[in-house]
Amino acid sequence: MSPPVAPAGWSRWLVPPAALSVHLSIGQAYAWSVFKPPLESALGLSGTQSALPFQLGIVMLGLSAAFGGTLVERNGPRWAMTVALICFSSGFLLSALGAATEQYWLIVLGYGFVGGIGLGIGYISPVSTLIKWFPDRPGMATGIAIMGFGGGALIASPWSAQMLESFGSDSSGIALAFLVHGLSYAVFMTLGVLLVRVPRTEKPVEGAPSVTSGPQVSARSAVRTPQFWSLWVVLCMNVTAGIGILEKAAPMITDFFKDSSTTVSASAAAGFVALLSAANMAGRIGWSSTSDLIGRKNIYRLYLGVGALMYLLIALVGDSSKPVFVLCALVILSFYGGGFATIPAYLKDLFGTYQVGAIHGRLLTAWSTAGVLGPLIVNWIADRQEEAGKSGSSLYTLSLFIMIGLLAVGFVANELVRPVHSRHHIPAPREAADVAARQQSAESA
């Protein structure tokens, strides 16, 4: 499947909607917490067990993005979006079969493994294409697309809750909800497959810099630089801190105010998940666009430094004030989303556009690691605290302080980022031709 080249006069503003159709679909992953309580009740699972499909999905997202990044660069966005469509929808269909037969391993296999591959390939499918279309505003361009991934739960959370209410929260109701998800997302993602195009030239916008201007670094060389691994730590720490709250969002807000006079109902908890998704989505476009103005390093200082302060507020006074808890969580999730949307532009600044999609894919192994660490820390500690007889906000206090420490580590790693040394740059076309000519002359002599 060859990459479709845009005809003359094609508007670059048609490309972000193509990316959004894929990212809004796979962003359903952020609504997984809505399925956790029904699955735990229907199949007799613990909080740690019910998090496994989500954790495996994030692991496979990072691994498939890392190993498939070069294929995405080679085959183009339409191929990648098609693979994502098939895997993501098939994952839901397998999960529906697992729920209907009460075989939990099929849900883990379908949603976590097969669907996770769709997550990874779909996530990186439009990134390099968008950067090529918008060389003048890379932060905004990637923010628009990746905003969809953060906003997926804004649609999926209330939609899933409504289906579980209509179909029932037993195993057959969960199975039917999974089936509807799989078929609906297949149709929606097809729009992106049909609409996406790649630019005809290296300079698609008059007056904007060429996509090949500046230093260029190959994916193989990039992973050998300290800059890549510094950004790996930055992304891993920021994601671990955010995903721990996001995966446990509905049960967490319920537990925090369980013993107060203003308890949180299941429908209100689902609304909180949707609200977090809105903050996640807004942060992706808002903060990434801001990074075009103030720089990538400065915006990550904000994500990591202020994010740690928000966690501290939740740990100290979150259970005594619902507005403080909600506001701090919204800020944290906006930084979480902003971190995802800004990282491709950060990579472009450091390594150029030559293989930025493949480099981005390799960096997403940090997301895989965080996808295990974040939910594991929060769920495991909450389970142990519950076994010790604790309840309410005390289930999460230790986890919150751990997250503060992780964000501090990420802050230090961001400070270590410097421009990439010229020895890692690939030769410019003219320079490469001169090198080849000198080599040929030497061989002739």
N, C-alpha and C positions, 0 to 999 in steps of 0.2 A: 504494500500500500504506500504509494509515493506521496510525499507531503504536497497538499494542494497549494499552488502558488496563486496569490491574489491577482486578479486581472487589473488592468489600468483603471485608476479611479476608485479602487476599492477603499472604503473608509476603515481606518484602523480602529475606530470605535465599535466596530462589529465584532472584534476579537474578544474584548472583555466579557460580553454576554455569553459567548461560546465557552469561555473558561468558567464563568459563573454557573452555567447549567451543570457542569461536572462537579464543581466544588460545593455547590449547594446540596447536591445529592450525597456525596461522600461525607459531607459535614454532619450527616445523621449520627455519625459515631459519637458526637458530643451529647447526644440525647440518650445514651445507653443507660444512664442512671434511672431513667423512667422505667426500664424493664427489670431493674435489679430486684425491687421488692416482690413483684409478681413471680419472678423466677424462683426466688428464695422460698416463697410460700408454696408454689406449685410443685417444685422439685426437691424441696428440703435442703437448700444450699445455704452455706454461710456467706457473709459479706465478701470474704476473700475469694470464695469459689465463684460467686456470681460476677465478680470483676474479671474473671479469667478471659472470657471472649474479647472484652475490650482491651485488656492488656496484650493479648496475643495479636489482636488487630493492629495495635500501635507498633508492636515489634515487627510484624510483617510489613507494615507501612515503611519503616526505616530500611529494612533489609531489601525489599523489592525496589525501593527508590535507589538504594545504593548500587545494587547489581543491575538494575534495569535502566539507570540513568544514561549510560552510553547508548543503549538501544533506542531510547527516546530521542536522543540527539540525532542518531543516524536515521531513524525511520520517520520522525516527524510527529507532530501533535495529533493528527487524525488517527494514526496507528495506535498511539498511546491511549487516547480517549476510548477507542474501541475495545482495547484490552481491559481497561478499567471498567467499562460498562459490563462486559461479560463476567468478569470476576466478582464485582461488587453485587450485581443482581443475583448471580448464582449462589453467592454466600448467603443471601437472605432465603433463597429457596431451600438450600440445605438446612438452614436453621429452622425453617418452618417444618420440614420433615422431622428434625430432631425434637422439636417441641411437641408435635402431634404424637410421636411415638414415645415421648418422655425419655429420649436418649440424649443426655446432656452433652456427650462427647461430639455428637453431630452438630450441636449449636456452636461448640468451641471450634470444630473443624470448619464449619461453614462461615460463621460471622468472623471468627478470629483469623483463620489461616487463609481461606480462599478470598473472603471479603477483604482481608488485610492487604493482599496483593493488589486488589483493585484500588484500595486506598492509596498505596504508595505510588503506583503508576499514574493514577488519576491526579494525585497531588502535584507531581512535577511536570505533568504533560503540557501545561500552557506556559510555564515560567520563562524558559529561554525565548519562546515565541513572543511573549509580551514585552520582554526587555528589548528585543530586536525592533518591535513596532514602536516602542516608546523610549528611545535612547535619551531623550531630554528629561524624562520624568520616571526613572525606573522604580523608585519607591512607591509612587502613586500607582503605577501600572500593576506591579505585583500585589500591592495592597488591595486593589479592586478585585482581583481574582481570588486571592487567599482570604479576602473578606467573606467570600461565599462559604468557604469551609467553616469559618467561625460562626456564620449565620445559619448553617444547616439545621442546628438544633432549635433555632427560633421557629422554624416550621415543623420540624420533626417531633419536638417535645410535646406541644399541645395536641398535635395530630396523633401521636402514639398514645397519649393519655386518653384521648377521645375514643380511639379504636379499642383500647383495653376496657374502657367503660362500656362500649357497645357490644363487643364480642365476648367479654368476660375476661377475668384475669387468671383463669385456669389454663392448663396446658393447651387445650384446643383453641382458646381465645388468643393466646400468645402466638400460636402457629398461624392463625389466620392473619393476625397483624403483621407477622414477618412476611407472609405471602404477598399481601397488598403492597408492602414496602418494596419488595423485590421487583414486582411488575411495574409499579409506578415509576420507580427510579430508572428503570431500563428505558422507558419512553422519554423521560425528561433528559437523560444524558445523551440520547440520540440527537437531540437538537444541537448540542455542542459538536458532535462528530460531523454533522452536516455543514455547520457554519464556519468552523475554524479555517484559517488561511495563514500562510507564511508570506512575508514581504518579498517583493520582486527584486529589490536592491538592498545594499548595505546601508543606504541612507534614505529611509522611507519618508522622512519629514524634512522639508526645506528649512535650512538654517540650524538644524539639530546636528550634534556630533555623529559621526559614523559609528556604527556598532562595533567596528573593529579598531577604533582609535584608542590610544593608551596601551599600557602593558597588557599582554595576554599570556595566560598560564594554562597549561594543559591539566586535565584532571589528575593524571598520574603524578605530575610534578607538584600539584597543589597539596596533595595529602602528605607530602614530605616537608611541608613548611610549618614553622611554629604558629603562623597566623591561622592556618586551618584548624589546628588543634586547640588554639585559644578560643576560636569561635565555636568549636565543638563543645567545649566546657561551658561557654556562655549560654548556648542554646539548651544544653542538657540541664543546667541549673534552673534556668528560667522556666522551662517546660515542666520539670519535676515539681516546682513550686506551684505552678498553676493547675496542672492536671490532677494533682492530689485533691484539690477542692472540687474541680469540675466533675470528676468521676463519682464523687461521693456527695454531690451538691444537694440532692433531694433529701437523703437521710440526715445529712449534716445539719441543715437548718432546722429540721424537725427535732433532732436531738438537742441542739443548742437552747431551744426555747420550750423543751418538753415540760419542765417543772415551773414555767412561768405562767402568768395569767393570760398571756397572749400566745397560745399554742399555734402551731402551723399545721394546717390540714394537708392531705395528700395533693389536692388540686392546687393549693397555694405553693406547695413545694415544687410542683411541676411548673408553675408560673415563675418561680425563682430560677429554675433551670433555664427557662426561656429568656428571662431577663439577663442572666449571665451570658447567654448566647448573643444577645443584642450588644452587650458591652464588648464581648470578644470580637464581634463583627465590626463594631464601630472603631475599636482600637486598631484593627488591621488596616483600615483605610485612613483613619485620622492620624495615628502616630507614624505610620510609614510615609505618608505624605509630608508630615512635619520633618521627617528625617532628611528629605530632599533639601530642606532649608537650613537645618542646624547641624547636619552631619550624623553619620551612623553611630559613631562612638558616643557622642553626647546623648543620643536618644536611648542607648542601652544603659547609660549611667542613670537615666531616669527610670527605666524599667526595673533595674535591679536594686537601686538605692531606695527609691520611694516604695517599691514593692515590699521590701523588708520592713519598712515602717508600717505599712498597712497590715502586714501579718502580726506585728507587735501589738497594734491596736486591737485586732480581733482577739488575740490571746489574753489581753489584759481586761478589756471592757466589752468584748463582743456579745457575751451572754446577758449583759445588763441593758443593752440597747439594740433593738432590732434595726433601727435606721443606721447605726454605726456598723453593725455586722454586714448589712446589705451593701452600704456604700463602699466599705473597704473591699468586699468581695468583687464588686463591680470594677473598681480601680485595678485590682490584681488581675482580673480576667481581661481588661482592656490592654494591660501591659503584656499579658500572655499572648494575646492575639497579635499585638503590635510587634512582638519579638519574632513571630513566625513570618509576618509580612515584610519586615525590614531585612531579614537575613539574606534573601536573594540579592537585594541591592547592595548590601555590605560585601557579599561575595563578588559582585560585579565590580565594585570599586577596587577591590584588592587583586582579583584574578582576571578581570576582563570578561568579555562575552564569549570567548572562543569555545569553551566547554562548560559554561556556567551551569547548565542544566545537570550535567553529570556530576559536577562538584557539589551542587546543591543536593543531589541524590545521596552522595556519600556522606554529606554532613547530617542528613536526616537519620543516620544511625544513632545520633544523639537523642533524637525523639524516641527511637526504639528503647534505648536505655531508660529514658525518663518515663516512658509509658509503663515500664515495669516498676521502677523505683517509686514514683509518685503514689499510685494506688496501693502498692504493697506497704509503703510506710504508713499511710493513713489507715488502711483497712486492718493491717496486722496489729498496729498499736491499739486501734479502737476495739478489736476483738479481745486483745489481752486485758485492756482496761475494763471491759465489760465482765470478763471472767473474774476480775479482781473485785467486782461489786460496785464499780463506779458507773456513773450515768451522766447524761447531759453533756455540757461543754467539756467536762473533765476527760471525756473520751478522746479529745483532740488536742489538748493543750501541749503535750509533748511533741506531737507532729508539727504543730505550728512553729515551735521554736527550732525544730530541725530545718524547716523550710527557710527560716530567717538565716540560718547558717549557710545553707546552700546558695541563697541569693548573694551572700557576702563573698563566697568563693567565685561566683560568676562575675561579680563586680571587679574583683582583682584580675581575673582572666581578660576581661574587656580592656583594662588598662594596659595590658601587655601587648595589645595588637599594634603592629607597626607596618609600614609599606613593605611589600614583598621584594626581596633582594633580586636584582637584575639577573642573577645567574639562573633563576627559575623561569625567566621570560622566554617565550618562543620567539624566534627571529621574525622581524617584520618581513613582508614579501620581498622587498628590494634587498634587504640584508641577507635573506635566505638565498636569493639568486646569486649574490656576490660570493657567499660561502661556497655554494655548489660550484661556481666557476673556478674559484681558487683550488678547490679539491680536484676538479677535472684537470686543471693546468698542472698541478703537482703530479698527478698520476701519469700525464702525458710525458712530463720531463723524466 
